[in-house]
Amino acid sequence: MKIVKGALVIMKAEKVATNLYVLMGEIHKEAELAIASIGSGEESTVLWHRKLGHMSKRGMKIISERKLLSGLKKVTLPFCENCVTSKQHRLKFDTSTAKKKDILELIHSDVWKAPVVSLGGARYFVSFIDYFSKRCWVYPIKKKSDHEGIKR
């Protein structure tokens, strides 16, 4: 495998397993300059923001001023949905004191969004968990409102 920018070969890799490549050699100065010039302005800032594990704008400004981020001159960070969702705090549910002695006496249910759309087009899943037996049923659904039509 070759990683190229225009006519310049930046890096080579050798396949060692089905989906595993080992990088060969070192990055040359010309390639380093080419990599640094790939993005400019906001695009470059977003790239570095992701590479640095969604670092804060303030932190990126500090390391940018110290010239530790090649190719990044000005830090302009747009809204990052991943940062917002990962830093949200969720309230805990109250601990249940209910002690059930029979199957299907108490059922917990939840509708949750799937990380990817299924082959059948389902974007959500609805789950039912029996409190006593801990048995779980999961059904794929296309819309959140579809959970009302599931036959239990």
Chimera marker file (.cmm) of the C-alpha trace (Angstrom):
<marker_set name="trace">
<marker id="1" x="0.000" y="0.000" z="0.000" r="1" g="1" b="0" radius="0.5"/>
<marker id="2" x="1.220" y="3.517" z="-0.744" r="1" g="1" b="0" radius="0.5"/>
<marker id="3" x="0.035" y="6.765" z="0.814" r="1" g="1" b="0" radius="0.5"/>
<marker id="4" x="0.452" y="9.547" z="-1.729" r="1" g="1" b="0" radius="0.5"/>
<marker id="5" x="-0.169" y="13.294" z="-2.047" r="1" g="1" b="0" radius="0.5"/>
<marker id="6" x="-0.125" y="14.138" z="-5.711" r="1" g="1" b="0" radius="0.5"/>
<marker id="7" x="2.967" y="12.496" z="-7.196" r="1" g="1" b="0" radius="0.5"/>
<marker id="8" x="4.766" y="12.368" z="-3.837" r="1" g="1" b="0" radius="0.5"/>
<marker id="9" x="4.819" y="8.986" z="-2.038" r="1" g="1" b="0" radius="0.5"/>
<marker id="10" x="4.453" y="9.922" z="1.622" r="1" g="1" b="0" radius="0.5"/>
<marker id="11" x="4.562" y="6.441" z="3.140" r="1" g="1" b="0" radius="0.5"/>
<marker id="12" x="4.483" y="2.754" z="2.243" r="1" g="1" b="0" radius="0.5"/>
<marker id="13" x="2.897" y="-0.116" z="4.158" r="1" g="1" b="0" radius="0.5"/>
<marker id="14" x="3.114" y="-3.873" z="3.879" r="1" g="1" b="0" radius="0.5"/>
<marker id="15" x="0.074" y="-6.125" z="4.397" r="1" g="1" b="0" radius="0.5"/>
<marker id="16" x="0.678" y="-8.654" z="7.167" r="1" g="1" b="0" radius="0.5"/>
<marker id="17" x="-2.885" y="-9.916" z="7.824" r="1" g="1" b="0" radius="0.5"/>
<marker id="18" x="-6.377" y="-9.610" z="6.373" r="1" g="1" b="0" radius="0.5"/>
<marker id="19" x="-6.915" y="-5.978" z="7.442" r="1" g="1" b="0" radius="0.5"/>
<marker id="20" x="-3.553" y="-5.148" z="9.037" r="1" g="1" b="0" radius="0.5"/>
<marker id="21" x="-0.757" y="-3.100" z="7.465" r="1" g="1" b="0" radius="0.5"/>
<marker id="22" x="2.677" y="-2.306" z="8.924" r="1" g="1" b="0" radius="0.5"/>
<marker id="23" x="4.175" y="1.060" z="7.985" r="1" g="1" b="0" radius="0.5"/>
<marker id="24" x="7.607" y="0.804" z="6.391" r="1" g="1" b="0" radius="0.5"/>
<marker id="25" x="10.388" y="3.373" z="6.827" r="1" g="1" b="0" radius="0.5"/>
<marker id="26" x="10.190" y="6.942" z="8.077" r="1" g="1" b="0" radius="0.5"/>
<marker id="27" x="8.401" y="10.102" z="6.993" r="1" g="1" b="0" radius="0.5"/>
<marker id="28" x="10.653" y="12.340" z="4.888" r="1" g="1" b="0" radius="0.5"/>
<marker id="29" x="10.828" y="16.131" z="5.400" r="1" g="1" b="0" radius="0.5"/>
<marker id="30" x="9.051" y="16.763" z="2.065" r="1" g="1" b="0" radius="0.5"/>
<marker id="31" x="6.241" y="14.454" z="3.126" r="1" g="1" b="0" radius="0.5"/>
<marker id="32" x="6.017" y="16.157" z="6.525" r="1" g="1" b="0" radius="0.5"/>
<marker id="33" x="5.564" y="19.504" z="4.797" r="1" g="1" b="0" radius="0.5"/>
<marker id="34" x="2.944" y="18.009" z="2.478" r="1" g="1" b="0" radius="0.5"/>
<marker id="35" x="1.013" y="16.591" z="5.440" r="1" g="1" b="0" radius="0.5"/>
<marker id="36" x="1.171" y="19.943" z="7.247" r="1" g="1" b="0" radius="0.5"/>
<marker id="37" x="-0.280" y="21.723" z="4.222" r="1" g="1" b="0" radius="0.5"/>
<marker id="38" x="-3.197" y="19.300" z="3.734" r="1" g="1" b="0" radius="0.5"/>
<marker id="39" x="-5.694" y="21.411" z="5.680" r="1" g="1" b="0" radius="0.5"/>
<marker id="40" x="-5.728" y="25.116" z="6.313" r="1" g="1" b="0" radius="0.5"/>
<marker id="41" x="-7.573" y="27.263" z="8.813" r="1" g="1" b="0" radius="0.5"/>
<marker id="42" x="-10.710" y="25.758" z="10.308" r="1" g="1" b="0" radius="0.5"/>
<marker id="43" x="-10.300" y="22.424" z="8.476" r="1" g="1" b="0" radius="0.5"/>
<marker id="44" x="-6.815" y="21.939" z="9.948" r="1" g="1" b="0" radius="0.5"/>
<marker id="45" x="-7.990" y="22.936" z="13.428" r="1" g="1" b="0" radius="0.5"/>
<marker id="46" x="-10.815" y="20.381" z="13.316" r="1" g="1" b="0" radius="0.5"/>
<marker id="47" x="-8.371" y="17.680" z="12.181" r="1" g="1" b="0" radius="0.5"/>
<marker id="48" x="-6.007" y="18.419" z="15.076" r="1" g="1" b="0" radius="0.5"/>
<marker id="49" x="-8.959" y="18.680" z="17.484" r="1" g="1" b="0" radius="0.5"/>
<marker id="50" x="-9.974" y="15.112" z="16.562" r="1" g="1" b="0" radius="0.5"/>
<marker id="51" x="-6.403" y="13.763" z="16.594" r="1" g="1" b="0" radius="0.5"/>
<marker id="52" x="-5.869" y="15.179" z="20.093" r="1" g="1" b="0" radius="0.5"/>
<marker id="53" x="-8.947" y="13.448" z="21.510" r="1" g="1" b="0" radius="0.5"/>
<marker id="54" x="-11.266" y="16.469" z="21.177" r="1" g="1" b="0" radius="0.5"/>
<marker id="55" x="-8.966" y="18.813" z="23.084" r="1" g="1" b="0" radius="0.5"/>
<marker id="56" x="-10.407" y="22.151" z="24.209" r="1" g="1" b="0" radius="0.5"/>
<marker id="57" x="-9.921" y="25.323" z="22.164" r="1" g="1" b="0" radius="0.5"/>
<marker id="58" x="-7.906" y="26.854" z="25.014" r="1" g="1" b="0" radius="0.5"/>
<marker id="59" x="-5.573" y="23.841" z="25.188" r="1" g="1" b="0" radius="0.5"/>
<marker id="60" x="-5.087" y="23.859" z="21.420" r="1" g="1" b="0" radius="0.5"/>
<marker id="61" x="-4.211" y="27.578" z="21.503" r="1" g="1" b="0" radius="0.5"/>
<marker id="62" x="-1.535" y="26.919" z="24.129" r="1" g="1" b="0" radius="0.5"/>
<marker id="63" x="0.198" y="24.147" z="22.197" r="1" g="1" b="0" radius="0.5"/>
<marker id="64" x="-0.242" y="26.051" z="18.917" r="1" g="1" b="0" radius="0.5"/>
<marker id="65" x="1.559" y="29.083" z="20.426" r="1" g="1" b="0" radius="0.5"/>
<marker id="66" x="4.415" y="26.777" z="21.432" r="1" g="1" b="0" radius="0.5"/>
<marker id="67" x="4.639" y="25.655" z="17.766" r="1" g="1" b="0" radius="0.5"/>
<marker id="68" x="3.871" y="22.031" z="18.649" r="1" g="1" b="0" radius="0.5"/>
<marker id="69" x="1.171" y="21.576" z="15.982" r="1" g="1" b="0" radius="0.5"/>
<marker id="70" x="2.703" y="21.590" z="12.519" r="1" g="1" b="0" radius="0.5"/>
<marker id="71" x="0.717" y="23.555" z="9.979" r="1" g="1" b="0" radius="0.5"/>
<marker id="72" x="-1.642" y="25.158" z="12.498" r="1" g="1" b="0" radius="0.5"/>
<marker id="73" x="-1.333" y="28.927" z="12.666" r="1" g="1" b="0" radius="0.5"/>
<marker id="74" x="-4.739" y="30.060" z="13.987" r="1" g="1" b="0" radius="0.5"/>
<marker id="75" x="-7.102" y="28.064" z="16.216" r="1" g="1" b="0" radius="0.5"/>
<marker id="76" x="-10.719" y="28.509" z="15.108" r="1" g="1" b="0" radius="0.5"/>
<marker id="77" x="-12.815" y="25.662" z="16.450" r="1" g="1" b="0" radius="0.5"/>
<marker id="78" x="-16.435" y="25.318" z="15.222" r="1" g="1" b="0" radius="0.5"/>
<marker id="79" x="-19.231" y="23.588" z="17.160" r="1" g="1" b="0" radius="0.5"/>
<marker id="80" x="-18.317" y="19.932" z="17.836" r="1" g="1" b="0" radius="0.5"/>
<marker id="81" x="-21.339" y="17.671" z="18.412" r="1" g="1" b="0" radius="0.5"/>
<marker id="82" x="-19.145" y="14.831" z="19.736" r="1" g="1" b="0" radius="0.5"/>
<marker id="83" x="-17.699" y="17.061" z="22.462" r="1" g="1" b="0" radius="0.5"/>
<marker id="84" x="-21.138" y="18.170" z="23.610" r="1" g="1" b="0" radius="0.5"/>
<marker id="85" x="-22.707" y="14.693" z="23.715" r="1" g="1" b="0" radius="0.5"/>
<marker id="86" x="-19.721" y="13.029" z="25.406" r="1" g="1" b="0" radius="0.5"/>
<marker id="87" x="-19.520" y="15.690" z="28.141" r="1" g="1" b="0" radius="0.5"/>
<marker id="88" x="-23.226" y="15.658" z="29.028" r="1" g="1" b="0" radius="0.5"/>
<marker id="89" x="-24.090" y="14.504" z="32.518" r="1" g="1" b="0" radius="0.5"/>
<marker id="90" x="-26.947" y="12.090" z="33.025" r="1" g="1" b="0" radius="0.5"/>
<marker id="91" x="-29.013" y="11.803" z="36.147" r="1" g="1" b="0" radius="0.5"/>
<marker id="92" x="-29.062" y="8.365" z="37.719" r="1" g="1" b="0" radius="0.5"/>
<marker id="93" x="-32.300" y="6.482" z="38.159" r="1" g="1" b="0" radius="0.5"/>
<marker id="94" x="-33.467" y="5.865" z="41.702" r="1" g="1" b="0" radius="0.5"/>
<marker id="95" x="-32.510" y="2.447" z="43.008" r="1" g="1" b="0" radius="0.5"/>
<marker id="96" x="-35.467" y="0.108" z="42.794" r="1" g="1" b="0" radius="0.5"/>
<marker id="97" x="-36.594" y="-1.408" z="46.067" r="1" g="1" b="0" radius="0.5"/>
<marker id="98" x="-39.205" y="-3.599" z="44.361" r="1" g="1" b="0" radius="0.5"/>
<marker id="99" x="-38.626" y="-7.305" z="44.980" r="1" g="1" b="0" radius="0.5"/>
<marker id="100" x="-40.651" y="-9.403" z="42.572" r="1" g="1" b="0" radius="0.5"/>
<marker id="101" x="-41.171" y="-13.119" z="42.998" r="1" g="1" b="0" radius="0.5"/>
<marker id="102" x="-42.630" y="-14.113" z="39.621" r="1" g="1" b="0" radius="0.5"/>
<marker id="103" x="-41.615" y="-14.000" z="35.975" r="1" g="1" b="0" radius="0.5"/>
<marker id="104" x="-43.132" y="-11.045" z="34.039" r="1" g="1" b="0" radius="0.5"/>
<marker id="105" x="-44.329" y="-9.351" z="37.225" r="1" g="1" b="0" radius="0.5"/>
<marker id="106" x="-42.141" y="-6.299" z="36.505" r="1" g="1" b="0" radius="0.5"/>
<marker id="107" x="-40.722" y="-5.376" z="33.058" r="1" g="1" b="0" radius="0.5"/>
<marker id="108" x="-38.211" y="-2.639" z="32.300" r="1" g="1" b="0" radius="0.5"/>
<marker id="109" x="-38.406" y="-1.185" z="28.782" r="1" g="1" b="0" radius="0.5"/>
<marker id="110" x="-36.281" y="1.244" z="26.799" r="1" g="1" b="0" radius="0.5"/>
<marker id="111" x="-36.120" y="2.622" z="23.252" r="1" g="1" b="0" radius="0.5"/>
<marker id="112" x="-32.594" y="3.446" z="22.055" r="1" g="1" b="0" radius="0.5"/>
<marker id="113" x="-31.007" y="4.690" z="18.867" r="1" g="1" b="0" radius="0.5"/>
<marker id="114" x="-28.871" y="2.200" z="16.963" r="1" g="1" b="0" radius="0.5"/>
<marker id="115" x="-25.255" y="3.234" z="16.208" r="1" g="1" b="0" radius="0.5"/>
<marker id="116" x="-25.820" y="2.321" z="12.535" r="1" g="1" b="0" radius="0.5"/>
<marker id="117" x="-28.908" y="1.690" z="10.411" r="1" g="1" b="0" radius="0.5"/>
<marker id="118" x="-29.624" y="-2.045" z="10.057" r="1" g="1" b="0" radius="0.5"/>
<marker id="119" x="-29.924" y="-3.816" z="6.699" r="1" g="1" b="0" radius="0.5"/>
<marker id="120" x="-33.705" y="-3.780" z="7.181" r="1" g="1" b="0" radius="0.5"/>
<marker id="121" x="-33.703" y="-0.006" z="7.778" r="1" g="1" b="0" radius="0.5"/>
<marker id="122" x="-34.125" y="-0.061" z="11.571" r="1" g="1" b="0" radius="0.5"/>
<marker id="123" x="-32.790" y="3.081" z="13.240" r="1" g="1" b="0" radius="0.5"/>
<marker id="124" x="-33.931" y="2.210" z="16.773" r="1" g="1" b="0" radius="0.5"/>
<marker id="125" x="-34.280" y="-0.770" z="19.069" r="1" g="1" b="0" radius="0.5"/>
<marker id="126" x="-36.780" y="-1.383" z="21.836" r="1" g="1" b="0" radius="0.5"/>
<marker id="127" x="-35.759" y="-3.652" z="24.686" r="1" g="1" b="0" radius="0.5"/>
<marker id="128" x="-37.814" y="-5.401" z="27.373" r="1" g="1" b="0" radius="0.5"/>
<marker id="129" x="-36.102" y="-6.866" z="30.440" r="1" g="1" b="0" radius="0.5"/>
<marker id="130" x="-37.893" y="-9.081" z="32.944" r="1" g="1" b="0" radius="0.5"/>
<marker id="131" x="-36.867" y="-7.920" z="36.423" r="1" g="1" b="0" radius="0.5"/>
<marker id="132" x="-37.113" y="-11.379" z="37.999" r="1" g="1" b="0" radius="0.5"/>
<marker id="133" x="-35.510" y="-13.651" z="35.365" r="1" g="1" b="0" radius="0.5"/>
<marker id="134" x="-33.281" y="-10.963" z="33.750" r="1" g="1" b="0" radius="0.5"/>
<marker id="135" x="-34.413" y="-12.278" z="30.368" r="1" g="1" b="0" radius="0.5"/>
<marker id="136" x="-34.149" y="-9.660" z="27.618" r="1" g="1" b="0" radius="0.5"/>
<marker id="137" x="-36.052" y="-9.184" z="24.363" r="1" g="1" b="0" radius="0.5"/>
<marker id="138" x="-34.786" y="-6.713" z="21.753" r="1" g="1" b="0" radius="0.5"/>
<marker id="139" x="-36.755" y="-5.651" z="18.658" r="1" g="1" b="0" radius="0.5"/>
<marker id="140" x="-35.484" y="-3.479" z="15.783" r="1" g="1" b="0" radius="0.5"/>
<marker id="141" x="-37.820" y="-0.621" z="14.767" r="1" g="1" b="0" radius="0.5"/>
<marker id="142" x="-37.622" y="1.977" z="11.982" r="1" g="1" b="0" radius="0.5"/>
<marker id="143" x="-39.163" y="4.905" z="13.902" r="1" g="1" b="0" radius="0.5"/>
<marker id="144" x="-39.370" y="5.664" z="17.613" r="1" g="1" b="0" radius="0.5"/>
<marker id="145" x="-43.163" y="5.680" z="17.387" r="1" g="1" b="0" radius="0.5"/>
<marker id="146" x="-43.147" y="2.062" z="16.076" r="1" g="1" b="0" radius="0.5"/>
<marker id="147" x="-42.584" y="0.657" z="19.588" r="1" g="1" b="0" radius="0.5"/>
<marker id="148" x="-46.313" y="0.953" z="20.296" r="1" g="1" b="0" radius="0.5"/>
<marker id="149" x="-47.118" y="-1.700" z="17.661" r="1" g="1" b="0" radius="0.5"/>
<marker id="150" x="-44.835" y="-4.434" z="19.008" r="1" g="1" b="0" radius="0.5"/>
<marker id="151" x="-46.711" y="-7.571" z="20.036" r="1" g="1" b="0" radius="0.5"/>
<marker id="152" x="-45.665" y="-8.574" z="23.509" r="1" g="1" b="0" radius="0.5"/>
<link id1="1" id2="2" r="1" g="1" b="0" radius="0.2"/>
<link id1="2" id2="3" r="1" g="1" b="0" radius="0.2"/>
<link id1="3" id2="4" r="1" g="1" b="0" radius="0.2"/>
<link id1="4" id2="5" r="1" g="1" b="0" radius="0.2"/>
<link id1="5" id2="6" r="1" g="1" b="0" radius="0.2"/>
<link id1="6" id2="7" r="1" g="1" b="0" radius="0.2"/>
<link id1="7" id2="8" r="1" g="1" b="0" radius="0.2"/>
<link id1="8" id2="9" r="1" g="1" b="0" radius="0.2"/>
<link id1="9" id2="10" r="1" g="1" b="0" radius="0.2"/>
<link id1="10" id2="11" r="1" g="1" b="0" radius="0.2"/>
<link id1="11" id2="12" r="1" g="1" b="0" radius="0.2"/>
<link id1="12" id2="13" r="1" g="1" b="0" radius="0.2"/>
<link id1="13" id2="14" r="1" g="1" b="0" radius="0.2"/>
<link id1="14" id2="15" r="1" g="1" b="0" radius="0.2"/>
<link id1="15" id2="16" r="1" g="1" b="0" radius="0.2"/>
<link id1="16" id2="17" r="1" g="1" b="0" radius="0.2"/>
<link id1="17" id2="18" r="1" g="1" b="0" radius="0.2"/>
<link id1="18" id2="19" r="1" g="1" b="0" radius="0.2"/>
<link id1="19" id2="20" r="1" g="1" b="0" radius="0.2"/>
<link id1="20" id2="21" r="1" g="1" b="0" radius="0.2"/>
<link id1="21" id2="22" r="1" g="1" b="0" radius="0.2"/>
<link id1="22" id2="23" r="1" g="1" b="0" radius="0.2"/>
<link id1="23" id2="24" r="1" g="1" b="0" radius="0.2"/>
<link id1="24" id2="25" r="1" g="1" b="0" radius="0.2"/>
<link id1="25" id2="26" r="1" g="1" b="0" radius="0.2"/>
<link id1="26" id2="27" r="1" g="1" b="0" radius="0.2"/>
<link id1="27" id2="28" r="1" g="1" b="0" radius="0.2"/>
<link id1="28" id2="29" r="1" g="1" b="0" radius="0.2"/>
<link id1="29" id2="30" r="1" g="1" b="0" radius="0.2"/>
<link id1="30" id2="31" r="1" g="1" b="0" radius="0.2"/>
<link id1="31" id2="32" r="1" g="1" b="0" radius="0.2"/>
<link id1="32" id2="33" r="1" g="1" b="0" radius="0.2"/>
<link id1="33" id2="34" r="1" g="1" b="0" radius="0.2"/>
<link id1="34" id2="35" r="1" g="1" b="0" radius="0.2"/>
<link id1="35" id2="36" r="1" g="1" b="0" radius="0.2"/>
<link id1="36" id2="37" r="1" g="1" b="0" radius="0.2"/>
<link id1="37" id2="38" r="1" g="1" b="0" radius="0.2"/>
<link id1="38" id2="39" r="1" g="1" b="0" radius="0.2"/>
<link id1="39" id2="40" r="1" g="1" b="0" radius="0.2"/>
<link id1="40" id2="41" r="1" g="1" b="0" radius="0.2"/>
<link id1="41" id2="42" r="1" g="1" b="0" radius="0.2"/>
<link id1="42" id2="43" r="1" g="1" b="0" radius="0.2"/>
<link id1="43" id2="44" r="1" g="1" b="0" radius="0.2"/>
<link id1="44" id2="45" r="1" g="1" b="0" radius="0.2"/>
<link id1="45" id2="46" r="1" g="1" b="0" radius="0.2"/>
<link id1="46" id2="47" r="1" g="1" b="0" radius="0.2"/>
<link id1="47" id2="48" r="1" g="1" b="0" radius="0.2"/>
<link id1="48" id2="49" r="1" g="1" b="0" radius="0.2"/>
<link id1="49" id2="50" r="1" g="1" b="0" radius="0.2"/>
<link id1="50" id2="51" r="1" g="1" b="0" radius="0.2"/>
<link id1="51" id2="52" r="1" g="1" b="0" radius="0.2"/>
<link id1="52" id2="53" r="1" g="1" b="0" radius="0.2"/>
<link id1="53" id2="54" r="1" g="1" b="0" radius="0.2"/>
<link id1="54" id2="55" r="1" g="1" b="0" radius="0.2"/>
<link id1="55" id2="56" r="1" g="1" b="0" radius="0.2"/>
<link id1="56" id2="57" r="1" g="1" b="0" radius="0.2"/>
<link id1="57" id2="58" r="1" g="1" b="0" radius="0.2"/>
<link id1="58" id2="59" r="1" g="1" b="0" radius="0.2"/>
<link id1="59" id2="60" r="1" g="1" b="0" radius="0.2"/>
<link id1="60" id2="61" r="1" g="1" b="0" radius="0.2"/>
<link id1="61" id2="62" r="1" g="1" b="0" radius="0.2"/>
<link id1="62" id2="63" r="1" g="1" b="0" radius="0.2"/>
<link id1="63" id2="64" r="1" g="1" b="0" radius="0.2"/>
<link id1="64" id2="65" r="1" g="1" b="0" radius="0.2"/>
<link id1="65" id2="66" r="1" g="1" b="0" radius="0.2"/>
<link id1="66" id2="67" r="1" g="1" b="0" radius="0.2"/>
<link id1="67" id2="68" r="1" g="1" b="0" radius="0.2"/>
<link id1="68" id2="69" r="1" g="1" b="0" radius="0.2"/>
<link id1="69" id2="70" r="1" g="1" b="0" radius="0.2"/>
<link id1="70" id2="71" r="1" g="1" b="0" radius="0.2"/>
<link id1="71" id2="72" r="1" g="1" b="0" radius="0.2"/>
<link id1="72" id2="73" r="1" g="1" b="0" radius="0.2"/>
<link id1="73" id2="74" r="1" g="1" b="0" radius="0.2"/>
<link id1="74" id2="75" r="1" g="1" b="0" radius="0.2"/>
<link id1="75" id2="76" r="1" g="1" b="0" radius="0.2"/>
<link id1="76" id2="77" r="1" g="1" b="0" radius="0.2"/>
<link id1="77" id2="78" r="1" g="1" b="0" radius="0.2"/>
<link id1="78" id2="79" r="1" g="1" b="0" radius="0.2"/>
<link id1="79" id2="80" r="1" g="1" b="0" radius="0.2"/>
<link id1="80" id2="81" r="1" g="1" b="0" radius="0.2"/>
<link id1="81" id2="82" r="1" g="1" b="0" radius="0.2"/>
<link id1="82" id2="83" r="1" g="1" b="0" radius="0.2"/>
<link id1="83" id2="84" r="1" g="1" b="0" radius="0.2"/>
<link id1="84" id2="85" r="1" g="1" b="0" radius="0.2"/>
<link id1="85" id2="86" r="1" g="1" b="0" radius="0.2"/>
<link id1="86" id2="87" r="1" g="1" b="0" radius="0.2"/>
<link id1="87" id2="88" r="1" g="1" b="0" radius="0.2"/>
<link id1="88" id2="89" r="1" g="1" b="0" radius="0.2"/>
<link id1="89" id2="90" r="1" g="1" b="0" radius="0.2"/>
<link id1="90" id2="91" r="1" g="1" b="0" radius="0.2"/>
<link id1="91" id2="92" r="1" g="1" b="0" radius="0.2"/>
<link id1="92" id2="93" r="1" g="1" b="0" radius="0.2"/>
<link id1="93" id2="94" r="1" g="1" b="0" radius="0.2"/>
<link id1="94" id2="95" r="1" g="1" b="0" radius="0.2"/>
<link id1="95" id2="96" r="1" g="1" b="0" radius="0.2"/>
<link id1="96" id2="97" r="1" g="1" b="0" radius="0.2"/>
<link id1="97" id2="98" r="1" g="1" b="0" radius="0.2"/>
<link id1="98" id2="99" r="1" g="1" b="0" radius="0.2"/>
<link id1="99" id2="100" r="1" g="1" b="0" radius="0.2"/>
<link id1="100" id2="101" r="1" g="1" b="0" radius="0.2"/>
<link id1="101" id2="102" r="1" g="1" b="0" radius="0.2"/>
<link id1="102" id2="103" r="1" g="1" b="0" radius="0.2"/>
<link id1="103" id2="104" r="1" g="1" b="0" radius="0.2"/>
<link id1="104" id2="105" r="1" g="1" b="0" radius="0.2"/>
<link id1="105" id2="106" r="1" g="1" b="0" radius="0.2"/>
<link id1="106" id2="107" r="1" g="1" b="0" radius="0.2"/>
<link id1="107" id2="108" r="1" g="1" b="0" radius="0.2"/>
<link id1="108" id2="109" r="1" g="1" b="0" radius="0.2"/>
<link id1="109" id2="110" r="1" g="1" b="0" radius="0.2"/>
<link id1="110" id2="111" r="1" g="1" b="0" radius="0.2"/>
<link id1="111" id2="112" r="1" g="1" b="0" radius="0.2"/>
<link id1="112" id2="113" r="1" g="1" b="0" radius="0.2"/>
<link id1="113" id2="114" r="1" g="1" b="0" radius="0.2"/>
<link id1="114" id2="115" r="1" g="1" b="0" radius="0.2"/>
<link id1="115" id2="116" r="1" g="1" b="0" radius="0.2"/>
<link id1="116" id2="117" r="1" g="1" b="0" radius="0.2"/>
<link id1="117" id2="118" r="1" g="1" b="0" radius="0.2"/>
<link id1="118" id2="119" r="1" g="1" b="0" radius="0.2"/>
<link id1="119" id2="120" r="1" g="1" b="0" radius="0.2"/>
<link id1="120" id2="121" r="1" g="1" b="0" radius="0.2"/>
<link id1="121" id2="122" r="1" g="1" b="0" radius="0.2"/>
<link id1="122" id2="123" r="1" g="1" b="0" radius="0.2"/>
<link id1="123" id2="124" r="1" g="1" b="0" radius="0.2"/>
<link id1="124" id2="125" r="1" g="1" b="0" radius="0.2"/>
<link id1="125" id2="126" r="1" g="1" b="0" radius="0.2"/>
<link id1="126" id2="127" r="1" g="1" b="0" radius="0.2"/>
<link id1="127" id2="128" r="1" g="1" b="0" radius="0.2"/>
<link id1="128" id2="129" r="1" g="1" b="0" radius="0.2"/>
<link id1="129" id2="130" r="1" g="1" b="0" radius="0.2"/>
<link id1="130" id2="131" r="1" g="1" b="0" radius="0.2"/>
<link id1="131" id2="132" r="1" g="1" b="0" radius="0.2"/>
<link id1="132" id2="133" r="1" g="1" b="0" radius="0.2"/>
<link id1="133" id2="134" r="1" g="1" b="0" radius="0.2"/>
<link id1="134" id2="135" r="1" g="1" b="0" radius="0.2"/>
<link id1="135" id2="136" r="1" g="1" b="0" radius="0.2"/>
<link id1="136" id2="137" r="1" g="1" b="0" radius="0.2"/>
<link id1="137" id2="138" r="1" g="1" b="0" radius="0.2"/>
<link id1="138" id2="139" r="1" g="1" b="0" radius="0.2"/>
<link id1="139" id2="140" r="1" g="1" b="0" radius="0.2"/>
<link id1="140" id2="141" r="1" g="1" b="0" radius="0.2"/>
<link id1="141" id2="142" r="1" g="1" b="0" radius="0.2"/>
<link id1="142" id2="143" r="1" g="1" b="0" radius="0.2"/>
<link id1="143" id2="144" r="1" g="1" b="0" radius="0.2"/>
<link id1="144" id2="145" r="1" g="1" b="0" radius="0.2"/>
<link id1="145" id2="146" r="1" g="1" b="0" radius="0.2"/>
<link id1="146" id2="147" r="1" g="1" b="0" radius="0.2"/>
<link id1="147" id2="148" r="1" g="1" b="0" radius="0.2"/>
<link id1="148" id2="149" r="1" g="1" b="0" radius="0.2"/>
<link id1="149" id2="150" r="1" g="1" b="0" radius="0.2"/>
<link id1="150" id2="151" r="1" g="1" b="0" radius="0.2"/>
<link id1="151" id2="152" r="1" g="1" b="0" radius="0.2"/>
</marker_set>
